[in-house]
Amino acid sequence: MTVYHWDGAPKDGAPAKTSRRGIWGWMLFDWAAQPFFTVVTTFIFGPYFVARLTEDPVSAQTAWSNMATISSIVIAILSPVLGSIADQSGSRKPWIAFFAVIKIACVASLWYAAPGSPIIWPVIFMIFASIAAEFSTVFNDSMMPRLVSKEEVGRISNVAWGLGYLGGMIVLIAVVTLLAANPESGKTLIGISPLFGLDAHLGEDARITGPISAVWYFIFILPMFFFTPDAKKGLPLAAAVRSGISELKGTLSELKKRTGITRFLIARMLYQDGVNGLLILGGTFAAGMFGWATIEIGIYGIILNVVAIFGCILAGWLDRRLGSKIVVVISLVLLTIATLGIVSTGPGFVFFGYMPLSMADSGGLFGTAAEKAYVLFGLLIGLAFGPVQASSRSYLARSVSLSETGRYFGIYALSGRATSFLATLMFSLTAYFSGSARLGMATLLVFLVAGLVLLLRTPYPADRSAT
């Protein structure tokens, strides 16, 4: 069978015949989904929730961490079940559409999280939005192996991830240049009054990221629905649920024999906990340490996303030539170094005080030496956190057969979430009992290092017998 891939090159023996616009439609899902993680979870709304929504940043940061913990537990329990059901029902798009409705409604509702309002509602909205976002990703990821050959999955996975960062960066740039004002001057980064008359004192510059992300997601998932081929429809829903749950039991039992895949999933479970912790807590940690406002955090996020795009492009090239495992290992080493650097940095010092820094503020963005050091460590995170996730996705795609993609990507989501509540929980407990967010962030190193060590002992592909 002759297949035309996203770059237009004919390939033989590929799993499905997919047009170029079908591949691009699939990749645009990451473009559509990423602003929720970039401007809402990490760089704008999350830090606003911690630093400006209430007068108690420590309690707010704990609440934000608890939100992530609850979301992770639900995702861990249900993702494998939904993945197995998807294998039996065949089509993925109806599931993506169902969870898209939930995500869009909840993210748009963040607009009502005004300063002084009860924090319980934005916490609830974020829990449901996070769960819906992850479940949609399970079904989208399981479509990938049917679209291109195993030789190509690493490339399109990294390109799609890079597109996601580009989309997130565009929204982030729009927020900090057109919408987010300095509370003192009332002007945005480019010196204009915020569009739509947004009032920074009421948090409207941060709250608007919810509706913006919702609209962006709705618009840009449409090409996937219109152009990307779905699997053929299988069993009716009720029968698919019964069969999927039964198949999941068999899959979990099967993992005892497929030791390579089991080892990979456990390794990924560990290191992804550390990655999730960095994504969820990195922006709020900087906001608490340096008192960064929306503009500083936004610029920091833009810098990381620019680096992330280049990181994904480079990783796509390396993945095709060296394999997914090499890309993941290199990324984990960089993330470990970066996390160690971040937790060793504070006002007036770096490397746990062994290198004192001037406390003088030169004015402008990142005015102190410690802030500049923090940004430098952040560059390593930007370079690595896209490839470590994109190449992990292609690692599994190369290790399983087409007929089992749904259930194994469901377990893959489980491996990314099963213990991720431990990372945020360890942060919360450590920060609460020690009174130090820095010590809380240091617990992420445990997950990154443990996952790296186990991955080094994992074969590639994880199951060489897979077809």
C-alpha positions in Angstrom: 0.0 0.0 0.0 1.3 3.4 -0.9 0.8 6.1 1.7 1.5 9.8 1.6 2.8 11.2 4.8 2.6 14.7 6.2 5.8 15.7 4.2 4.2 14.3 1.0 6.7 11.5 0.7 5.3 8.1 -0.3 5.9 5.3 2.2 5.2 1.6 1.9 4.0 -0.6 4.6 2.6 2.2 6.7 -0.4 1.5 9.0 -2.9 3.7 7.2 -3.4 6.0 4.2 -3.4 9.5 5.5 -3.4 12.8 3.6 -1.1 15.6 4.4 -4.0 17.7 5.8 -5.1 14.7 7.9 -1.6 14.6 9.5 -1.6 18.4 10.0 -5.1 18.2 11.5 -3.9 15.7 14.0 -0.8 17.8 14.9 -3.0 20.9 15.3 -4.6 19.2 18.3 -1.4 20.0 20.3 -1.5 23.6 18.9 -5.1 23.9 20.2 -4.6 22.3 23.6 -1.3 23.9 24.7 -2.5 27.4 25.7 -4.5 25.9 28.5 -1.3 24.5 29.9 0.9 27.5 29.0 -1.2 30.5 30.0 -3.7 29.0 32.4 -1.9 26.3 34.4 1.7 27.4 34.3 2.4 31.1 33.5 -0.6 33.4 34.0 -3.6 32.1 35.8 -1.8 29.7 38.1 0.6 32.4 39.4 -2.4 34.8 39.7 -4.2 32.2 41.7 -1.3 31.9 44.1 -0.1 35.5 44.4 -3.1 37.7 43.8 -6.4 35.8 44.3 -6.0 35.7 48.1 -3.8 37.3 50.7 -2.2 34.0 51.8 0.1 32.8 49.0 1.3 29.7 50.9 -2.2 28.4 51.4 -3.1 29.3 47.8 -0.1 27.4 46.5 -1.1 24.4 48.6 -4.7 24.6 47.2 -3.3 24.7 43.7 -1.1 21.7 44.4 -4.1 19.9 45.9 -6.1 20.6 42.7 -3.4 18.9 40.7 -3.4 16.0 43.1 -7.1 15.4 42.8 -7.1 15.7 39.0 -4.2 13.2 38.8 -5.9 10.6 40.9 -9.1 10.7 38.7 -7.0 10.6 35.5 -4.9 7.7 36.8 -8.0 5.6 37.7 -10.0 6.2 34.5 -7.5 6.7 31.7 -6.8 2.9 31.1 -10.5 2.1 31.2 -11.3 4.8 28.6 -8.4 3.7 26.4 -9.6 0.1 26.4 -13.1 1.2 25.7 -11.8 3.2 22.8 -10.1 0.1 21.3 -13.5 -1.7 21.3 -15.6 1.2 20.2 -13.1 2.1 17.4 -13.7 5.8 16.8 -11.9 8.3 19.0 -13.4 11.6 17.8 -16.7 11.3 19.7 -14.8 10.9 22.9 -12.6 13.9 22.2 -15.7 16.0 21.4 -17.4 15.0 24.6 -14.4 16.0 26.8 -13.8 19.2 24.7 -17.3 20.4 25.8 -16.4 19.9 29.4 -13.0 21.5 29.1 -14.2 24.6 27.1 -17.0 25.3 29.6 -14.8 25.0 32.7 -11.9 27.0 31.3 -14.1 29.8 30.2 -15.6 29.9 33.7 -12.3 30.9 35.2 -13.2 34.5 34.2 -15.3 34.7 37.4 -12.3 34.0 39.7 -12.0 37.6 40.9 -9.8 38.7 43.9 -11.6 38.0 47.1 -14.0 35.5 45.7 -14.1 31.9 47.1 -11.2 29.9 45.7 -13.3 26.7 45.7 -14.9 27.4 42.4 -11.8 28.0 40.3 -10.3 24.9 42.0 -13.3 22.8 40.9 -13.2 24.3 37.3 -9.5 23.5 37.1 -10.0 19.9 38.3 -12.7 19.2 35.6 -10.7 21.1 32.9 -7.5 19.2 33.7 -9.3 15.8 33.7 -11.0 16.6 30.4 -7.8 17.8 28.8 -5.9 14.6 29.8 -8.7 12.3 28.6 -8.8 14.1 25.2 -5.1 13.6 24.9 -5.4 9.8 25.6 -7.7 9.5 22.6 -5.7 11.8 20.4 -2.4 10.0 21.1 -3.9 6.7 20.4 -4.7 7.9 16.8 -1.1 8.6 16.0 0.2 5.1 15.2 -2.6 4.6 12.6 -1.6 7.8 10.7 2.1 7.1 9.9 4.7 4.4 10.0 6.7 3.6 13.1 9.8 5.3 11.5 7.9 8.6 11.3 6.1 8.7 14.7 9.0 10.3 16.5 9.2 13.1 14.0 5.5 14.0 13.9 5.2 13.6 17.6 7.9 16.1 18.2 6.7 18.5 15.5 3.2 18.4 17.0 4.6 19.1 20.4 6.6 22.0 18.9 3.5 23.3 17.3 1.8 23.2 20.7 4.5 25.3 22.2 4.3 27.8 19.3 0.5 28.1 19.8 1.0 28.5 23.6 3.7 31.1 23.0 1.5 33.1 20.6 -1.3 33.3 23.1 1.2 34.2 25.9 2.7 37.0 23.8 -0.7 38.4 23.1 -1.5 38.4 26.8 1.6 40.2 28.0 1.7 42.7 25.1 -2.0 43.5 24.7 -3.9 42.5 27.9 -1.7 42.3 31.0 -0.8 45.7 32.5 1.7 46.6 35.1 -0.3 47.4 38.2 1.8 50.5 38.9 1.8 52.1 35.4 -1.5 50.6 34.0 0.3 49.9 30.7 1.1 46.6 29.0 4.6 45.5 28.0 4.5 47.6 24.8 3.2 50.7 26.6 -0.5 50.7 25.7 -3.6 50.4 27.9 -4.9 46.8 28.0 -7.4 46.0 25.3 -11.1 45.7 26.3 -10.4 47.9 29.3 -9.1 45.1 31.4 -8.3 46.1 35.0 -5.2 44.5 36.4 -6.2 45.3 40.0 -9.2 43.1 39.5 -7.1 40.3 38.0 -8.9 40.6 34.7 -5.6 40.4 32.8 -5.1 36.9 34.2 -8.7 35.8 34.3 -9.2 36.5 30.6 -6.8 33.7 29.8 -9.6 31.2 30.6 -12.0 32.4 27.9 -9.2 33.0 25.4 -7.9 29.4 25.9 -11.4 28.0 25.5 -12.0 29.8 22.2 -8.6 28.9 20.9 -9.1 25.2 21.7 -12.6 25.2 20.0 -11.3 26.7 16.8 -8.2 24.7 16.3 -9.4 21.2 17.1 -11.9 21.5 14.2 -9.3 20.5 11.5 -8.7 17.2 13.3 -12.5 16.5 13.3 -12.8 17.5 9.6 -9.6 16.0 8.0 -8.0 13.4 10.2 -9.2 9.8 9.6 -10.6 8.0 12.6 -10.6 4.3 13.2 -13.7 2.3 12.0 -16.6 2.2 14.3 -16.6 -0.9 16.4 -18.9 -2.2 19.1 -21.9 -0.1 20.4 -21.1 1.9 23.5 -22.5 -0.5 26.1 -20.8 -3.5 24.6 -17.6 -1.5 24.2 -17.6 -0.7 27.9 -18.1 -4.3 28.9 -15.5 -5.6 26.4 -13.1 -2.8 27.2 -13.1 -3.4 30.9 -12.6 -7.1 30.3 -9.7 -6.4 27.9 -8.1 -4.0 30.3 -7.9 -6.8 32.9 -6.2 -9.0 30.3 -3.8 -6.2 29.4 -2.7 -5.7 33.0 -2.1 -9.4 33.3 -0.2 -9.3 30.0 2.2 -6.7 31.3 3.7 -9.3 33.6 5.1 -11.0 30.5 5.9 -7.9 28.5 8.6 -6.8 30.9 10.2 -4.2 28.6 7.0 -2.3 28.3 6.3 -2.6 32.0 9.7 -1.2 32.8 9.2 1.7 30.4 5.8 2.5 31.9 7.2 2.5 35.4 10.2 4.6 34.4 7.9 7.0 32.7 5.5 7.1 35.7 8.4 8.3 37.8 10.0 10.9 35.6 6.7 12.2 34.3 5.8 13.0 37.9 8.8 15.3 38.1 8.0 16.9 34.7 4.4 17.4 35.7 5.6 19.0 39.0 7.8 21.4 37.1 5.0 22.4 34.7 2.4 22.9 37.4 4.6 24.5 40.1 7.4 26.2 38.2 5.6 29.5 37.5 4.1 29.7 41.0 7.5 29.0 42.6 9.1 31.9 40.7 6.1 34.2 41.6 6.5 33.4 45.2 10.3 33.7 45.3 10.8 36.9 43.3 7.3 38.5 43.5 7.0 38.4 39.7 3.8 39.9 38.3 2.0 38.7 35.2 4.4 40.5 32.8 7.5 39.0 34.3 6.1 35.5 34.4 4.7 35.9 30.9 8.1 36.9 29.5 9.7 34.0 31.3 7.1 31.7 29.7 7.7 33.2 26.2 11.5 32.6 26.6 10.9 29.0 27.6 8.4 28.4 24.8 10.8 29.8 22.2 13.5 27.4 23.4 11.0 24.6 23.6 10.1 25.0 19.9 13.7 24.6 18.8 14.1 21.8 21.3 11.3 19.9 19.7 12.6 20.5 16.2 16.1 19.2 17.2 14.5 16.3 19.1 12.5 15.3 16.0 15.7 15.0 14.0 17.5 13.1 16.8 14.6 10.8 17.4 14.5 9.7 13.8 18.3 9.0 13.7 19.1 7.9 17.2 15.8 6.7 18.6 13.3 7.9 21.2 15.2 6.5 24.1 18.3 8.6 23.5 16.2 11.8 23.3 14.4 11.0 26.5 17.6 10.2 28.4 19.3 13.5 27.3 16.1 15.4 28.2 16.0 13.9 31.7 19.6 14.8 32.3 18.9 18.4 31.4 15.8 18.6 33.5 17.6 17.2 36.5 20.4 19.8 36.2 17.8 22.6 35.7 15.7 21.5 38.7 18.8 21.3 40.9 19.8 24.8 39.8 16.4 26.3 40.4 16.0 24.9 44.0 19.6 26.1 44.7 18.7 29.7 43.7 17.3 32.4 46.0 17.4 36.1 46.4 21.2 36.9 46.6 22.6 33.5 45.9 22.8 30.5 43.6 24.1 26.9 44.2 22.8 26.9 47.8 24.7 29.9 48.8 28.1 28.7 47.6 28.0 31.5 45.0 26.7 34.7 46.5 25.1 37.2 44.1 24.5 40.9 44.2 21.1 41.9 45.6 21.2 45.1 43.6 18.2 45.5 41.2 19.1 47.0 37.9 15.5 47.8 37.1 13.3 46.4 34.4 12.6 42.7 33.9 14.7 40.1 35.8 16.6 43.0 37.4 18.6 41.0 40.1 21.4 38.5 39.4 19.4 35.7 41.0 16.5 36.3 38.7 18.8 36.1 35.7 20.3 32.8 37.0 16.8 31.4 37.4 16.0 32.3 33.8 19.2 30.5 32.7 18.2 27.3 34.5 14.7 27.8 32.9 16.3 27.6 29.5 17.3 24.0 30.1 13.8 23.2 31.1 12.4 24.8 28.0 14.9 22.8 25.9 14.0 19.5 27.4 10.4 19.3 28.7 8.9 19.1 25.2 11.2 16.3 23.8 10.9 14.2 27.0 7.2 14.0 26.5 7.0 13.9 22.7 9.7 11.2 22.4 8.1 9.2 25.3 4.9 9.1 23.2 6.8 7.8 20.1 8.8 5.4 22.3 5.5 3.6 23.2 4.1 4.0 19.7 7.1 2.0 18.4 6.6 -0.7 21.0 2.9 -1.7 20.5 0.8 -3.0 17.7 -2.0 -1.0 16.1 -4.8 -3.1 17.6 -3.7 -2.3 21.1 -2.9 1.4 20.9 -6.0 2.6 22.8 -5.5 0.4 25.9 -1.7 0.9 26.0 -2.0 4.7 25.6 -4.6 4.6 28.3 -2.1 2.8 30.5 0.5 5.3 29.3 -1.7 8.1 30.6 -2.0 6.1 33.8 1.8 5.9 34.0 2.0 9.7 33.6 -0.6 10.3 36.3 -0.7 7.2 38.6 1.7 8.7 41.1 1.8 12.3 39.9 -0.3 13.2 42.9 2.7 12.1 44.9 4.9 14.8 43.4 2.5 17.6 44.2 1.5 15.9 47.5 5.2 15.7 48.5 5.6 19.3 47.5 2.6 20.3 49.6 3.6 18.4 52.7 7.2 19.4 52.5 6.4 23.1 51.9 3.7 23.0 54.7 5.9 21.4 57.4 9.1 23.1 56.5 7.6 26.5 55.5 9.9 26.4 52.4 8.6 26.1 48.9 12.3 25.5 47.8 12.4 22.3 49.8 9.1 21.3 48.3 10.5 21.8 44.8 13.5 19.8 45.6 11.4 16.7 46.0 10.9 16.7 42.2 14.5 15.6 41.8 13.6 12.2 43.4 11.2 11.4 40.6 13.4 12.7 37.8 16.5 10.7 38.9 14.6 7.5 39.7 12.9 7.5 36.3 16.2 8.1 34.5 18.0 5.3 36.3 15.2 2.8 35.5 14.9 4.0 31.8 18.6 3.3 31.3 17.9 -0.4 32.0 14.9 -0.5 29.6 15.1 -2.0 26.1 14.2 0.0 23.0 11.7 -0.6 21.6 10.2 -1.6 24.9 8.8 -4.7 23.3 10.8 -5.8 20.3 8.3 -8.4 19.4 5.6 -5.8 18.8 4.5 -5.4 15.2 
